[in-house]
Amino acid sequence: MNDKPARESETGAPQRGRGGIDYGMLTELVGYHLRRAQATVFDDFMRTMARDGVTPGQFGVLVLIQGNPGSTQSAIAKALGVERSTMVAVIDRLQEQGLVSREVAERDRRSYALRLTDAGAALTTRLRKRVRTHERRIAAALSEDEKRTLIGLLRRIGKS
């Protein structure tokens, strides 16, 4: 075991963590902590959704289509901050599963309007309940004020 005292970073956080690992400047990096938190949240989400095999990205798409029926793939992609080509693959998968339908958009015949099928609407409604439980679990260590503050800070970083 390493008996060296933990050094402190410029922010005052100890740099030595579990197993005596010196994390160096990582303890000061917002991106490092965001990635660690994201991995924890993603893992919990995947366990929560294992029965239905829905990813966080797919859930986001389903929620946006449910709330904005008739929106185009491009509009949904822009709202989620993903590339259009990525969105096409996600919509293809959801359509193959019978959850989403594509229709030629009335205003732009080159685009597709998206709608949830009855099965997609039922699944999204059911998943919303599980996602609320997941959210409560991952935010359990935060007060409501802290949660609001964290969301606000993340929005500022993400510029959304």
N, C-alpha and C positions, 0 to 999 in steps of 0.2 A: 504494500500500500504506500502511496506517495504521501509523505508527511509535510510537503511544502504547503505553506498557507496559500489560500486562494487569493490570487491577485484581484484587484478591482479594476473594472474598465473605467473609461472616462466618465461614464454615467453613474458610477458607484456600484454597479452590479458585479457580484463575484463572477470571475471567469472560469472557475473550476467547478464542474458539475458532477453528475452521477459518475461513479466509477473513477473519480479522480481525473477525468478528461478536462484539459484546459481548452475552453471554447474560444479563448482569445477575443478578437473583435466581434465574433458572431453575436455575443450577448448584447451588443449595441445596435445591431442591424434590424430595422423594422422588417425587412424582407425575410430574414431568417425566422423571426418569430411568427410572421404571417404564414410562412410555409409550414412550420411545425403545427400551428393551430389549424391550418387548412387540412393537413394530413389527418389530424385527430377527428375533425368534423367529418371529413370524407369517409373515414373508416366507420364511424358510428352510423352515418347515413346509409352506407352500403349494407351494414348489418341489419339496420331497420327495414331496408327495402329488399333484402335477400329473397324473400318469397316471391316478389314480383319482378326482380331483376331490373329495376329502374335506376338509372344513374342520376346524380344531381343535375346534370345538363339536360337530360330527357325530362326530368320533373319540371325544370324551369320552362322548357318549351311547352309542355302540356299546360302548365298554369297560364302562360301568356296566351296561348291559343284559346283556352277556356274563357279568359277574360276579354279577349279581343278577336272573336270569331270573324273570319273573312280577311284577317291580316295576311300580308304576303310573307313569304319566306324571308325576303330581304328585310322587312320591317322587324320581324322576330329576331333575326340574326343581329341587326343593329341594336335592338333593345337589350340583348344579352351580351353584346360586345364580342361576338364571334364572327369568323369569316363566313361569307355566304356559302362557300364550298363545304365547309364543316356542317352548316345548317342543312344543306341538301342531303348529306349522308344521314343525319339525325332524323330528318323527316322521312327519308326512304325507310329507315328501320321502323319508325313508329307506324308508317303506313302498312308495311309488311305485317306488323302485329295487329293490324285492324283497329288502331287507336286514333288515327288521323286520316282525314281525306283531303285530297287536293282537288281544287276546281279552278278552271280558268278564271282569272280575275276579271270582273266586269269593266273596270276602268283601264286596265292594261292587259290586253290579251296575251302579252309575253310573260306575264307573271301568274303565279298560282295563289289562290286564296286558300287559307288553311282553316279547317274546322275539325273539332273532335267528333268522332263517331259516338254513338250511344255507349259503346264499350269504353272508349277513351274518356268520355265524361264521367262514367261510373267509376273507372279506375282513378282518375284524378281526384274526384271527391273523396274516395276512400283513402288515397295516399295523403291528402291534405291533413287528415286526422293524425296519421302516423308521423308526418313531418312536424306537426305541432309538438308531439311528444318528444321527438328527437331534439327539437329546438330547446324545449324545457330542460332536457337532460344536459345538453352541451353548454347551456348558459346558467346552469344551476349555481355556479360559484359567483355569479354576478347579481347585483341588485338590479331592479328595473332601471334606475338612473344610470348605473354603470353600463347596462346593455344598450340603452339609448345613446349614451356617450360613445361607446365603442362603434356602434353602427354609424353614427355621425362622422367619427374619425375615419372609418373605412371608406365612407362615401367621399370624403375629401381626398383621400389618397387615390381612390378609383375615379374621381371626377364624374360621379354619376348623380 
